[in-house]
Amino acid sequence: MADEDITLDGKPLHSLRVADLKAALEQRNLPKSGQKNTLIKRLKGKNKKKRRNKRRRRRREERRNG
């Protein structure tokens, strides 16, 4: 998945307001300081980790069941 495809509530991160980005960061217990690009990078990093962990769990399940 490309960085441009990363969304929050179905909207691309770059289209969101700073207040919305900060709210999303607060929900994830991440730092809320910085400019818009910094906030977006922080959210992307968290999303990438989530996807990576999801893939790892899926692979583990496949190995157990397969």
Predicted model as a PDB file, atoms N, CA, C, CB and O in Angstrom, pLDDT in the B-factor column:
MODEL        1                                                                  
ATOM      1  N   MET A   1       0.841  -1.177   0.000  1.00 45.00           N  
ATOM      2  CA  MET A   1       0.000   0.000   0.000  1.00 45.00           C  
ATOM      3  C   MET A   1       0.887   1.242   0.000  1.00 45.00           C  
ATOM      4  CB  MET A   1      -0.957  -0.003   1.218  1.00 45.00           C  
ATOM      5  O   MET A   1       1.812   1.349   0.805  1.00 45.00           O  
ATOM      6  N   ALA A   2       0.614   2.151  -0.874  1.00 50.00           N  
ATOM      7  CA  ALA A   2       1.418   3.367  -0.986  1.00 50.00           C  
ATOM      8  C   ALA A   2       1.045   4.355   0.107  1.00 50.00           C  
ATOM      9  CB  ALA A   2       1.238   4.012  -2.368  1.00 50.00           C  
ATOM     10  O   ALA A   2      -0.056   4.301   0.657  1.00 50.00           O  
ATOM     11  N   ASP A   3       1.974   5.264   0.421  1.00 47.00           N  
ATOM     12  CA  ASP A   3       1.716   6.258   1.450  1.00 47.00           C  
ATOM     13  C   ASP A   3       0.480   7.090   1.147  1.00 47.00           C  
ATOM     14  CB  ASP A   3       2.913   7.160   1.607  1.00 47.00           C  
ATOM     15  O   ASP A   3      -0.239   7.486   2.064  1.00 47.00           O  
ATOM     16  N   GLU A   4       0.219   7.365  -0.149  1.00 53.00           N  
ATOM     17  CA  GLU A   4      -0.919   8.188  -0.525  1.00 53.00           C  
ATOM     18  C   GLU A   4      -2.228   7.500  -0.176  1.00 53.00           C  
ATOM     19  CB  GLU A   4      -0.874   8.509  -2.011  1.00 53.00           C  
ATOM     20  O   GLU A   4      -3.245   8.173  -0.005  1.00 53.00           O  
ATOM     21  N   ASP A   5      -2.228   6.177  -0.065  1.00 70.00           N  
ATOM     22  CA  ASP A   5      -3.438   5.421   0.205  1.00 70.00           C  
ATOM     23  C   ASP A   5      -3.806   5.416   1.681  1.00 70.00           C  
ATOM     24  CB  ASP A   5      -3.278   4.012  -0.281  1.00 70.00           C  
ATOM     25  O   ASP A   5      -4.906   4.988   2.030  1.00 70.00           O  
ATOM     26  N   ILE A   6      -2.937   5.869   2.542  1.00 81.00           N  
ATOM     27  CA  ILE A   6      -3.213   5.850   3.966  1.00 81.00           C  
ATOM     28  C   ILE A   6      -4.269   6.896   4.269  1.00 81.00           C  
ATOM     29  CB  ILE A   6      -1.927   6.102   4.791  1.00 81.00           C  
ATOM     30  O   ILE A   6      -4.117   8.074   3.944  1.00 81.00           O  
ATOM     31  N   THR A   7      -5.353   6.438   4.904  1.00 87.00           N  
ATOM     32  CA  THR A   7      -6.468   7.331   5.192  1.00 87.00           C  
ATOM     33  C   THR A   7      -6.845   7.263   6.663  1.00 87.00           C  
ATOM     34  CB  THR A   7      -7.675   6.983   4.320  1.00 87.00           C  
ATOM     35  O   THR A   7      -6.434   6.364   7.396  1.00 87.00           O  
ATOM     36  N   LEU A   8      -7.624   8.223   7.058  1.00 87.00           N  
ATOM     37  CA  LEU A   8      -8.196   8.262   8.395  1.00 87.00           C  
ATOM     38  C   LEU A   8      -9.663   8.584   8.205  1.00 87.00           C  
ATOM     39  CB  LEU A   8      -7.473   9.317   9.331  1.00 87.00           C  
ATOM     40  O   LEU A   8     -10.003   9.634   7.660  1.00 87.00           O  
ATOM     41  N   ASP A   9     -10.534   7.696   8.645  1.00 87.00           N  
ATOM     42  CA  ASP A   9     -11.974   7.846   8.423  1.00 87.00           C  
ATOM     43  C   ASP A   9     -12.300   8.004   6.944  1.00 87.00           C  
ATOM     44  CB  ASP A   9     -12.506   9.045   9.200  1.00 87.00           C  
ATOM     45  O   ASP A   9     -13.221   8.734   6.579  1.00 87.00           O  
ATOM     46  N   GLY A  10     -11.538   7.314   6.091  1.00 91.00           N  
ATOM     47  CA  GLY A  10     -11.790   7.333   4.663  1.00 91.00           C  
ATOM     48  C   GLY A  10     -11.266   8.554   3.928  1.00 91.00           C  
ATOM     49  O   GLY A  10     -11.501   8.697   2.729  1.00 91.00           O  
ATOM     50  N   LYS A  11     -10.562   9.434   4.624  1.00 93.00           N  
ATOM     51  CA  LYS A  11     -10.030  10.651   3.995  1.00 93.00           C  
ATOM     52  C   LYS A  11      -8.507  10.592   3.990  1.00 93.00           C  
ATOM     53  CB  LYS A  11     -10.526  11.931   4.739  1.00 93.00           C  
ATOM     54  O   LYS A  11      -7.908  10.156   4.973  1.00 93.00           O  
ATOM     55  N   PRO A  12      -7.869  11.020   2.903  1.00 94.00           N  
ATOM     56  CA  PRO A  12      -6.403  11.061   2.879  1.00 94.00           C  
ATOM     57  C   PRO A  12      -5.882  11.963   3.998  1.00 94.00           C  
ATOM     58  CB  PRO A  12      -5.891  11.559   1.503  1.00 94.00           C  
ATOM     59  O   PRO A  12      -6.479  12.995   4.301  1.00 94.00           O  
ATOM     60  N   LEU A  13      -4.783  11.573   4.597  1.00 93.00           N  
ATOM     61  CA  LEU A  13      -4.242  12.339   5.728  1.00 93.00           C  
ATOM     62  C   LEU A  13      -3.983  13.801   5.372  1.00 93.00           C  
ATOM     63  CB  LEU A  13      -2.952  11.701   6.218  1.00 93.00           C  
ATOM     64  O   LEU A  13      -4.226  14.685   6.193  1.00 93.00           O  
ATOM     65  N   HIS A  14      -3.497  14.067   4.171  1.00 94.00           N  
ATOM     66  CA  HIS A  14      -3.173  15.448   3.794  1.00 94.00           C  
ATOM     67  C   HIS A  14      -4.405  16.331   3.695  1.00 94.00           C  
ATOM     68  CB  HIS A  14      -2.436  15.465   2.475  1.00 94.00           C  
ATOM     69  O   HIS A  14      -4.291  17.555   3.758  1.00 94.00           O  
ATOM     70  N   SER A  15      -5.589  15.730   3.539  1.00 95.00           N  
ATOM     71  CA  SER A  15      -6.805  16.536   3.426  1.00 95.00           C  
ATOM     72  C   SER A  15      -7.393  16.900   4.784  1.00 95.00           C  
ATOM     73  CB  SER A  15      -7.841  15.795   2.610  1.00 95.00           C  
ATOM     74  O   SER A  15      -8.301  17.728   4.861  1.00 95.00           O  
ATOM     75  N   LEU A  16      -6.885  16.292   5.858  1.00 95.00           N  
ATOM     76  CA  LEU A  16      -7.411  16.558   7.188  1.00 95.00           C  
ATOM     77  C   LEU A  16      -6.829  17.841   7.784  1.00 95.00           C  
ATOM     78  CB  LEU A  16      -7.121  15.381   8.105  1.00 95.00           C  
ATOM     79  O   LEU A  16      -5.738  18.280   7.418  1.00 95.00           O  
ATOM     80  N   ARG A  17      -7.580  18.422   8.700  1.00 96.00           N  
ATOM     81  CA  ARG A  17      -7.100  19.607   9.411  1.00 96.00           C  
ATOM     82  C   ARG A  17      -6.108  19.171  10.491  1.00 96.00           C  
ATOM     83  CB  ARG A  17      -8.290  20.407  10.037  1.00 96.00           C  
ATOM     84  O   ARG A  17      -6.111  18.020  10.926  1.00 96.00           O  
ATOM     85  N   VAL A  18      -5.272  20.099  10.911  1.00 97.00           N  
ATOM     86  CA  VAL A  18      -4.285  19.808  11.954  1.00 97.00           C  
ATOM     87  C   VAL A  18      -4.994  19.336  13.225  1.00 97.00           C  
ATOM     88  CB  VAL A  18      -3.412  21.060  12.252  1.00 97.00           C  
ATOM     89  O   VAL A  18      -4.528  18.410  13.889  1.00 97.00           O  
ATOM     90  N   ALA A  19      -6.109  19.965  13.562  1.00 97.00           N  
ATOM     91  CA  ALA A  19      -6.853  19.567  14.764  1.00 97.00           C  
ATOM     92  C   ALA A  19      -7.301  18.105  14.672  1.00 97.00           C  
ATOM     93  CB  ALA A  19      -8.080  20.485  14.965  1.00 97.00           C  
ATOM     94  O   ALA A  19      -7.274  17.383  15.668  1.00 97.00           O  
ATOM     95  N   ASP A  20      -7.712  17.670  13.478  1.00 96.00           N  
ATOM     96  CA  ASP A  20      -8.129  16.276  13.293  1.00 96.00           C  
ATOM     97  C   ASP A  20      -6.945  15.324  13.431  1.00 96.00           C  
ATOM     98  CB  ASP A  20      -8.792  16.093  11.919  1.00 96.00           C  
ATOM     99  O   ASP A  20      -7.060  14.252  14.026  1.00 96.00           O  
ATOM    100  N   LEU A  21      -5.817  15.726  12.878  1.00 96.00           N  
ATOM    101  CA  LEU A  21      -4.606  14.903  12.986  1.00 96.00           C  
ATOM    102  C   LEU A  21      -4.175  14.781  14.445  1.00 96.00           C  
ATOM    103  CB  LEU A  21      -3.460  15.503  12.138  1.00 96.00           C  
ATOM    104  O   LEU A  21      -3.797  13.700  14.896  1.00 96.00           O  
ATOM    105  N   LYS A  22      -4.233  15.885  15.177  1.00 97.00           N  
ATOM    106  CA  LYS A  22      -3.843  15.862  16.587  1.00 97.00           C  
ATOM    107  C   LYS A  22      -4.785  14.992  17.404  1.00 97.00           C  
ATOM    108  CB  LYS A  22      -3.816  17.279  17.157  1.00 97.00           C  
ATOM    109  O   LYS A  22      -4.350  14.294  18.320  1.00 97.00           O  
ATOM    110  N   ALA A  23      -6.070  15.029  17.077  1.00 96.00           N  
ATOM    111  CA  ALA A  23      -7.033  14.180  17.775  1.00 96.00           C  
ATOM    112  C   ALA A  23      -6.722  12.704  17.525  1.00 96.00           C  
ATOM    113  CB  ALA A  23      -8.472  14.510  17.325  1.00 96.00           C  
ATOM    114  O   ALA A  23      -6.794  11.887  18.442  1.00 96.00           O  
ATOM    115  N   ALA A  24      -6.379  12.370  16.290  1.00 94.00           N  
ATOM    116  CA  ALA A  24      -6.036  10.986  15.956  1.00 94.00           C  
ATOM    117  C   ALA A  24      -4.770  10.551  16.694  1.00 94.00           C  
ATOM    118  CB  ALA A  24      -5.845  10.829  14.433  1.00 94.00           C  
ATOM    119  O   ALA A  24      -4.677   9.420  17.171  1.00 94.00           O  
ATOM    120  N   LEU A  25      -3.808  11.448  16.782  1.00 95.00           N  
ATOM    121  CA  LEU A  25      -2.576  11.135  17.508  1.00 95.00           C  
ATOM    122  C   LEU A  25      -2.860  10.943  18.992  1.00 95.00           C  
ATOM    123  CB  LEU A  25      -1.533  12.248  17.309  1.00 95.00           C  
ATOM    124  O   LEU A  25      -2.301  10.047  19.624  1.00 95.00           O  
ATOM    125  N   GLU A  26      -3.726  11.779  19.545  1.00 96.00           N  
ATOM    126  CA  GLU A  26      -4.059  11.671  20.965  1.00 96.00           C  
ATOM    127  C   GLU A  26      -4.722  10.320  21.251  1.00 96.00           C  
ATOM    128  CB  GLU A  26      -4.989  12.834  21.395  1.00 96.00           C  
ATOM    129  O   GLU A  26      -4.429   9.692  22.268  1.00 96.00           O  
ATOM    130  N   GLN A  27      -5.607   9.874  20.368  1.00 95.00           N  
ATOM    131  CA  GLN A  27      -6.262   8.573  20.538  1.00 95.00           C  
ATOM    132  C   GLN A  27      -5.248   7.438  20.555  1.00 95.00           C  
ATOM    133  CB  GLN A  27      -7.281   8.342  19.423  1.00 95.00           C  
ATOM    134  O   GLN A  27      -5.469   6.406  21.189  1.00 95.00           O  
ATOM    135  N   ARG A  28      -4.141   7.633  19.859  1.00 91.00           N  
ATOM    136  CA  ARG A  28      -3.109   6.598  19.763  1.00 91.00           C  
ATOM    137  C   ARG A  28      -1.979   6.806  20.764  1.00 91.00           C  
ATOM    138  CB  ARG A  28      -2.542   6.563  18.360  1.00 91.00           C  
ATOM    139  O   ARG A  28      -0.964   6.110  20.721  1.00 91.00           O  
ATOM    140  N   ASN A  29      -2.162   7.769  21.667  1.00 93.00           N  
ATOM    141  CA  ASN A  29      -1.151   8.092  22.689  1.00 93.00           C  
ATOM    142  C   ASN A  29       0.197   8.441  22.071  1.00 93.00           C  
ATOM    143  CB  ASN A  29      -0.982   6.919  23.651  1.00 93.00           C  
ATOM    144  O   ASN A  29       1.243   8.014  22.558  1.00 93.00           O  
ATOM    145  N   LEU A  30       0.161   9.222  20.993  1.00 92.00           N  
ATOM    146  CA  LEU A  30       1.377   9.678  20.331  1.00 92.00           C  
ATOM    147  C   LEU A  30       1.522  11.183  20.541  1.00 92.00           C  
ATOM    148  CB  LEU A  30       1.352   9.327  18.813  1.00 92.00           C  
ATOM    149  O   LEU A  30       0.527  11.872  20.768  1.00 92.00           O  
ATOM    150  N   PRO A  31       2.746  11.701  20.468  1.00 94.00           N  
ATOM    151  CA  PRO A  31       2.956  13.149  20.622  1.00 94.00           C  
ATOM    152  C   PRO A  31       2.161  13.943  19.583  1.00 94.00           C  
ATOM    153  CB  PRO A  31       4.452  13.487  20.503  1.00 94.00           C  
ATOM    154  O   PRO A  31       2.053  13.542  18.424  1.00 94.00           O  
ATOM    155  N   LYS A  32       1.609  15.074  20.022  1.00 96.00           N  
ATOM    156  CA  LYS A  32       0.760  15.890  19.150  1.00 96.00           C  
ATOM    157  C   LYS A  32       1.441  17.160  18.668  1.00 96.00           C  
ATOM    158  CB  LYS A  32      -0.506  16.251  19.869  1.00 96.00           C  
ATOM    159  O   LYS A  32       0.808  17.976  17.998  1.00 96.00           O  
ATOM    160  N   SER A  33       2.701  17.347  18.990  1.00 95.00           N  
ATOM    161  CA  SER A  33       3.378  18.589  18.615  1.00 95.00           C  
ATOM    162  C   SER A  33       3.986  18.475  17.227  1.00 95.00           C  
ATOM    163  CB  SER A  33       4.464  18.942  19.637  1.00 95.00           C  
ATOM    164  O   SER A  33       4.305  17.382  16.757  1.00 95.00           O  
ATOM    165  N   GLY A  34       4.139  19.618  16.584  1.00 95.00           N  
ATOM    166  CA  GLY A  34       4.794  19.653  15.289  1.00 95.00           C  
ATOM    167  C   GLY A  34       3.896  20.200  14.198  1.00 95.00           C  
ATOM    168  O   GLY A  34       2.708  20.454  14.399  1.00 95.00           O  
ATOM    169  N   GLN A  35       4.507  20.373  13.036  1.00 96.00           N  
ATOM    170  CA  GLN A  35       3.769  20.868  11.884  1.00 96.00           C  
ATOM    171  C   GLN A  35       2.963  19.733  11.253  1.00 96.00           C  
ATOM    172  CB  GLN A  35       4.730  21.494  10.849  1.00 96.00           C  
ATOM    173  O   GLN A  35       3.141  18.562  11.590  1.00 96.00           O  
ATOM    174  N   LYS A  36       2.086  20.100  10.343  1.00 96.00           N  
ATOM    175  CA  LYS A  36       1.175  19.136   9.734  1.00 96.00           C  
ATOM    176  C   LYS A  36       1.919  17.944   9.135  1.00 96.00           C  
ATOM    177  CB  LYS A  36       0.343  19.814   8.661  1.00 96.00           C  
ATOM    178  O   LYS A  36       1.513  16.800   9.343  1.00 96.00           O  
ATOM    179  N   ASN A  37       2.989  18.189   8.403  1.00 94.00           N  
ATOM    180  CA  ASN A  37       3.742  17.082   7.799  1.00 94.00           C  
ATOM    181  C   ASN A  37       4.306  16.134   8.847  1.00 94.00           C  
ATOM    182  CB  ASN A  37       4.874  17.624   6.941  1.00 94.00           C  
ATOM    183  O   ASN A  37       4.342  14.921   8.641  1.00 94.00           O  
ATOM    184  N   THR A  38       4.743  16.687   9.967  1.00 94.00           N  
ATOM    185  CA  THR A  38       5.273  15.865  11.050  1.00 94.00           C  
ATOM    186  C   THR A  38       4.173  14.999  11.644  1.00 94.00           C  
ATOM    187  CB  THR A  38       5.907  16.743  12.137  1.00 94.00           C  
ATOM    188  O   THR A  38       4.391  13.820  11.923  1.00 94.00           O  
ATOM    189  N   LEU A  39       3.003  15.574  11.836  1.00 95.00           N  
ATOM    190  CA  LEU A  39       1.881  14.817  12.385  1.00 95.00           C  
ATOM    191  C   LEU A  39       1.490  13.675  11.442  1.00 95.00           C  
ATOM    192  CB  LEU A  39       0.673  15.747  12.632  1.00 95.00           C  
ATOM    193  O   LEU A  39       1.213  12.561  11.886  1.00 95.00           O  
ATOM    194  N   ILE A  40       1.472  13.960  10.157  1.00 94.00           N  
ATOM    195  CA  ILE A  40       1.120  12.949   9.153  1.00 94.00           C  
ATOM    196  C   ILE A  40       2.144  11.819   9.160  1.00 94.00           C  
ATOM    197  CB  ILE A  40       1.032  13.583   7.743  1.00 94.00           C  
ATOM    198  O   ILE A  40       1.778  10.644   9.118  1.00 94.00           O  
ATOM    199  N   LYS A  41       3.416  12.171   9.212  1.00 92.00           N  
ATOM    200  CA  LYS A  41       4.465  11.143   9.247  1.00 92.00           C  
ATOM    201  C   LYS A  41       4.312  10.260  10.474  1.00 92.00           C  
ATOM    202  CB  LYS A  41       5.862  11.791   9.235  1.00 92.00           C  
ATOM    203  O   LYS A  41       4.510   9.047  10.402  1.00 92.00           O  
ATOM    204  N   ARG A  42       3.956  10.871  11.607  1.00 92.00           N  
ATOM    205  CA  ARG A  42       3.782  10.117  12.842  1.00 92.00           C  
ATOM    206  C   ARG A  42       2.624   9.129  12.699  1.00 92.00           C  
ATOM    207  CB  ARG A  42       3.536  11.070  14.030  1.00 92.00           C  
ATOM    208  O   ARG A  42       2.733   7.976  13.115  1.00 92.00           O  
ATOM    209  N   LEU A  43       1.533   9.576  12.120  1.00 90.00           N  
ATOM    210  CA  LEU A  43       0.384   8.686  11.917  1.00 90.00           C  
ATOM    211  C   LEU A  43       0.717   7.592  10.913  1.00 90.00           C  
ATOM    212  CB  LEU A  43      -0.841   9.485  11.438  1.00 90.00           C  
ATOM    213  O   LEU A  43       0.320   6.443  11.107  1.00 90.00           O  
ATOM    214  N   LYS A  44       1.430   7.918   9.855  1.00 88.00           N  
ATOM    215  CA  LYS A  44       1.817   6.921   8.863  1.00 88.00           C  
ATOM    216  C   LYS A  44       2.697   5.860   9.492  1.00 88.00           C  
ATOM    217  CB  LYS A  44       2.541   7.578   7.689  1.00 88.00           C  
ATOM    218  O   LYS A  44       2.547   4.672   9.207  1.00 88.00           O  
ATOM    219  N   GLY A  45       3.600   6.280  10.335  1.00 87.00           N  
ATOM    220  CA  GLY A  45       4.479   5.324  11.007  1.00 87.00           C  
ATOM    221  C   GLY A  45       3.691   4.359  11.853  1.00 87.00           C  
ATOM    222  O   GLY A  45       3.979   3.162  11.867  1.00 87.00           O  
ATOM    223  N   LYS A  46       2.701   4.863  12.557  1.00 71.00           N  
ATOM    224  CA  LYS A  46       1.868   4.010  13.400  1.00 71.00           C  
ATOM    225  C   LYS A  46       1.046   3.064  12.540  1.00 71.00           C  
ATOM    226  CB  LYS A  46       0.946   4.859  14.293  1.00 71.00           C  
ATOM    227  O   LYS A  46       0.902   1.888  12.875  1.00 71.00           O  
ATOM    228  N   ASN A  47       0.504   3.563  11.435  1.00 70.00           N  
ATOM    229  CA  ASN A  47      -0.286   2.722  10.538  1.00 70.00           C  
ATOM    230  C   ASN A  47       0.567   1.636   9.914  1.00 70.00           C  
ATOM    231  CB  ASN A  47      -0.935   3.565   9.448  1.00 70.00           C  
ATOM    232  O   ASN A  47       0.108   0.504   9.760  1.00 70.00           O  
ATOM    233  N   LYS A  48       1.801   1.958   9.552  1.00 73.00           N  
ATOM    234  CA  LYS A  48       2.691   0.959   8.964  1.00 73.00           C  
ATOM    235  C   LYS A  48       2.968  -0.154   9.966  1.00 73.00           C  
ATOM    236  CB  LYS A  48       4.012   1.607   8.503  1.00 73.00           C  
ATOM    237  O   LYS A  48       2.990  -1.331   9.608  1.00 73.00           O  
ATOM    238  N   LYS A  49       3.179   0.227  11.230  1.00 74.00           N  
ATOM    239  CA  LYS A  49       3.425  -0.779  12.257  1.00 74.00           C  
ATOM    240  C   LYS A  49       2.215  -1.673  12.438  1.00 74.00           C  
ATOM    241  CB  LYS A  49       3.790  -0.118  13.579  1.00 74.00           C  
ATOM    242  O   LYS A  49       2.354  -2.884  12.607  1.00 74.00           O  
ATOM    243  N   LYS A  50       1.015  -1.079  12.405  1.00 75.00           N  
ATOM    244  CA  LYS A  50      -0.202  -1.870  12.543  1.00 75.00           C  
ATOM    245  C   LYS A  50      -0.320  -2.879  11.412  1.00 75.00           C  
ATOM    246  CB  LYS A  50      -1.431  -0.963  12.572  1.00 75.00           C  
ATOM    247  O   LYS A  50      -0.618  -4.049  11.652  1.00 75.00           O  
ATOM    248  N   ARG A  51      -0.087  -2.434  10.178  1.00 75.00           N  
ATOM    249  CA  ARG A  51      -0.188  -3.335   9.025  1.00 75.00           C  
ATOM    250  C   ARG A  51       0.851  -4.442   9.116  1.00 75.00           C  
ATOM    251  CB  ARG A  51      -0.016  -2.557   7.711  1.00 75.00           C  
ATOM    252  O   ARG A  51       0.557  -5.602   8.830  1.00 75.00           O  
ATOM    253  N   ARG A  52       2.081  -4.077   9.519  1.00 81.00           N  
ATOM    254  CA  ARG A  52       3.146  -5.074   9.629  1.00 81.00           C  
ATOM    255  C   ARG A  52       2.776  -6.120  10.678  1.00 81.00           C  
ATOM    256  CB  ARG A  52       4.493  -4.400   9.988  1.00 81.00           C  
ATOM    257  O   ARG A  52       2.947  -7.317  10.449  1.00 81.00           O  
ATOM    258  N   ASN A  53       2.270  -5.671  11.826  1.00 83.00           N  
ATOM    259  CA  ASN A  53       1.884  -6.613  12.867  1.00 83.00           C  
ATOM    260  C   ASN A  53       0.730  -7.509  12.424  1.00 83.00           C  
ATOM    261  CB  ASN A  53       1.501  -5.864  14.129  1.00 83.00           C  
ATOM    262  O   ASN A  53       0.686  -8.691  12.765  1.00 83.00           O  
ATOM    263  N   LYS A  54      -0.195  -6.942  11.669  1.00 82.00           N  
ATOM    264  CA  LYS A  54      -1.320  -7.717  11.171  1.00 82.00           C  
ATOM    265  C   LYS A  54      -0.837  -8.807  10.219  1.00 82.00           C  
ATOM    266  CB  LYS A  54      -2.333  -6.802  10.471  1.00 82.00           C  
ATOM    267  O   LYS A  54      -1.307  -9.943  10.278  1.00 82.00           O  
ATOM    268  N   ARG A  55       0.108  -8.454   9.335  1.00 86.00           N  
ATOM    269  CA  ARG A  55       0.673  -9.445   8.414  1.00 86.00           C  
ATOM    270  C   ARG A  55       1.395 -10.552   9.182  1.00 86.00           C  
ATOM    271  CB  ARG A  55       1.641  -8.770   7.424  1.00 86.00           C  
ATOM    272  O   ARG A  55       1.281 -11.730   8.847  1.00 86.00           O  
ATOM    273  N   ARG A  56       2.131 -10.159  10.205  1.00 89.00           N  
ATOM    274  CA  ARG A  56       2.862 -11.158  10.996  1.00 89.00           C  
ATOM    275  C   ARG A  56       1.904 -12.110  11.695  1.00 89.00           C  
ATOM    276  CB  ARG A  56       3.765 -10.471  12.030  1.00 89.00           C  
ATOM    277  O   ARG A  56       2.141 -13.318  11.721  1.00 89.00           O  
ATOM    278  N   ARG A  57       0.820 -11.580  12.264  1.00 89.00           N  
ATOM    279  CA  ARG A  57      -0.157 -12.440  12.926  1.00 89.00           C  
ATOM    280  C   ARG A  57      -0.798 -13.394  11.925  1.00 89.00           C  
ATOM    281  CB  ARG A  57      -1.236 -11.595  13.620  1.00 89.00           C  
ATOM    282  O   ARG A  57      -1.004 -14.570  12.225  1.00 89.00           O  
ATOM    283  N   ARG A  58      -1.111 -12.884  10.736  1.00 89.00           N  
ATOM    284  CA  ARG A  58      -1.725 -13.722   9.707  1.00 89.00           C  
ATOM    285  C   ARG A  58      -0.789 -14.851   9.307  1.00 89.00           C  
ATOM    286  CB  ARG A  58      -2.097 -12.883   8.478  1.00 89.00           C  
ATOM    287  O   ARG A  58      -1.213 -15.999   9.171  1.00 89.00           O  
ATOM    288  N   ARG A  59       0.483 -14.525   9.121  1.00 90.00           N  
ATOM    289  CA  ARG A  59       1.464 -15.559   8.743  1.00 90.00           C  
ATOM    290  C   ARG A  59       1.593 -16.620   9.828  1.00 90.00           C  
ATOM    291  CB  ARG A  59       2.838 -14.923   8.472  1.00 90.00           C  
ATOM    292  O   ARG A  59       1.673 -17.812   9.531  1.00 90.00           O  
ATOM    293  N   ARG A  60       1.614 -16.182  11.100  1.00 91.00           N  
ATOM    294  CA  ARG A  60       1.701 -17.134  12.208  1.00 91.00           C  
ATOM    295  C   ARG A  60       0.501 -18.080  12.211  1.00 91.00           C  
ATOM    296  CB  ARG A  60       1.791 -16.389  13.549  1.00 91.00           C  
ATOM    297  O   ARG A  60       0.642 -19.289  12.395  1.00 91.00           O  
ATOM    298  N   GLU A  61      -0.676 -17.503  12.003  1.00 90.00           N  
ATOM    299  CA  GLU A  61      -1.890 -18.319  11.944  1.00 90.00           C  
ATOM    300  C   GLU A  61      -1.835 -19.317  10.807  1.00 90.00           C  
ATOM    301  CB  GLU A  61      -3.116 -17.436  11.794  1.00 90.00           C  
ATOM    302  O   GLU A  61      -2.221 -20.474  10.968  1.00 90.00           O  
ATOM    303  N   GLU A  62      -1.349 -18.864   9.642  1.00 89.00           N  
ATOM    304  CA  GLU A  62      -1.258 -19.763   8.495  1.00 89.00           C  
ATOM    305  C   GLU A  62      -0.301 -20.916   8.777  1.00 89.00           C  
ATOM    306  CB  GLU A  62      -0.806 -18.994   7.249  1.00 89.00           C  
ATOM    307  O   GLU A  62      -0.559 -22.054   8.387  1.00 89.00           O  
ATOM    308  N   ARG A  63       0.815 -20.615   9.463  1.00 90.00           N  
ATOM    309  CA  ARG A  63       1.768 -21.669   9.786  1.00 90.00           C  
ATOM    310  C   ARG A  63       1.172 -22.668  10.763  1.00 90.00           C  
ATOM    311  CB  ARG A  63       3.043 -21.073  10.362  1.00 90.00           C  
ATOM    312  O   ARG A  63       1.400 -23.872  10.642  1.00 90.00           O  
ATOM    313  N   ARG A  64       0.408 -22.173  11.733  1.00 90.00           N  
ATOM    314  CA  ARG A  64      -0.217 -23.070  12.706  1.00 90.00           C  
ATOM    315  C   ARG A  64      -1.275 -23.957  12.055  1.00 90.00           C  
ATOM    316  CB  ARG A  64      -0.844 -22.264  13.841  1.00 90.00           C  
ATOM    317  O   ARG A  64      -1.377 -25.146  12.356  1.00 90.00           O  
ATOM    318  N   ASN A  65      -2.054 -23.364  11.167  1.00 89.00           N  
ATOM    319  CA  ASN A  65      -3.162 -24.084  10.552  1.00 89.00           C  
ATOM    320  C   ASN A  65      -2.776 -24.846   9.292  1.00 89.00           C  
ATOM    321  CB  ASN A  65      -4.254 -23.128  10.231  1.00 89.00           C  
ATOM    322  O   ASN A  65      -3.476 -25.765   8.868  1.00 89.00           O  
ATOM    323  N   GLY A  66      -1.661 -24.456   8.705  1.00 75.00           N  
ATOM    324  CA  GLY A  66      -1.297 -25.028   7.407  1.00 75.00           C  
ATOM    325  C   GLY A  66      -0.354 -26.120   7.476  1.00 75.00           C  
ATOM    326  O   GLY A  66       0.023 -26.677   6.445  1.00 75.00           O  
TER     327      GLY A  66                                                      
ENDMDL                                                                          
END                                                                             
